[in-house]
Amino acid sequence: MDLDSGLLRLSKQLDPLGPDLKNVKSEAGQRWLPLPPVIVDMLREHRRRQDEQRARADVWEDRDLIFATRNGRPISSAICSGPGAA
């Protein structure tokens, strides 16, 4: 993610069979997406809060994730796709 340029790069996806990340299925799936300024501002604030969380964590797995658990790991696909998921 390049917030200064307002771009998000899609290159990884959550493996539905486990808690790990894998490459997207095709080259076409790897792309840069422009972000509206309001989203860039929200992501900057999220990053600030995540940096605070990282500093307080006893253990943090730095995987350069935008959204992660409180220890830096990927969020389970069951949580992302369960009841109430967007």
Contacts in CASP RR format, 6 or more apart in sequence:
PFRMAT RR
TARGET T0000
AUTHOR 0000-0000-0000
METHOD contacts of the structure
MODEL  1
MDLDSGLLRLSKQLDPLGPDLKNVKSEAGQRWLPLPPVIVDMLREHRRRQ
DEQRARADVWEDRDLIFATRNGRPISSAICSGPGAA
1 7 0 8 1.000
1 8 0 8 1.000
1 9 0 8 1.000
1 43 0 8 1.000
1 66 0 8 1.000
2 8 0 8 1.000
2 9 0 8 1.000
3 35 0 8 1.000
3 40 0 8 1.000
3 43 0 8 1.000
3 44 0 8 1.000
3 47 0 8 1.000
6 34 0 8 1.000
6 35 0 8 1.000
6 37 0 8 1.000
6 40 0 8 1.000
7 32 0 8 1.000
7 33 0 8 1.000
7 34 0 8 1.000
7 35 0 8 1.000
8 32 0 8 1.000
8 33 0 8 1.000
8 35 0 8 1.000
9 30 0 8 1.000
9 31 0 8 1.000
9 32 0 8 1.000
9 33 0 8 1.000
10 24 0 8 1.000
10 29 0 8 1.000
10 30 0 8 1.000
10 31 0 8 1.000
10 32 0 8 1.000
10 33 0 8 1.000
11 23 0 8 1.000
11 24 0 8 1.000
11 30 0 8 1.000
12 21 0 8 1.000
12 22 0 8 1.000
12 23 0 8 1.000
12 24 0 8 1.000
13 21 0 8 1.000
13 22 0 8 1.000
13 23 0 8 1.000
13 24 0 8 1.000
13 25 0 8 1.000
14 20 0 8 1.000
14 21 0 8 1.000
14 74 0 8 1.000
14 75 0 8 1.000
14 77 0 8 1.000
14 80 0 8 1.000
15 21 0 8 1.000
15 22 0 8 1.000
15 77 0 8 1.000
16 77 0 8 1.000
18 77 0 8 1.000
19 73 0 8 1.000
19 74 0 8 1.000
19 76 0 8 1.000
20 74 0 8 1.000
21 63 0 8 1.000
21 74 0 8 1.000
23 30 0 8 1.000
24 30 0 8 1.000
35 43 0 8 1.000
43 66 0 8 1.000
46 66 0 8 1.000
50 68 0 8 1.000
53 70 0 8 1.000
54 60 0 8 1.000
54 62 0 8 1.000
54 72 0 8 1.000
57 70 0 8 1.000
57 71 0 8 1.000
57 72 0 8 1.000
59 71 0 8 1.000
60 71 0 8 1.000
60 72 0 8 1.000
61 71 0 8 1.000
61 72 0 8 1.000
61 73 0 8 1.000
62 72 0 8 1.000
63 72 0 8 1.000
63 73 0 8 1.000
63 74 0 8 1.000
65 72 0 8 1.000
65 74 0 8 1.000
67 75 0 8 1.000
68 74 0 8 1.000
68 75 0 8 1.000
69 75 0 8 1.000
79 85 0 8 1.000
END
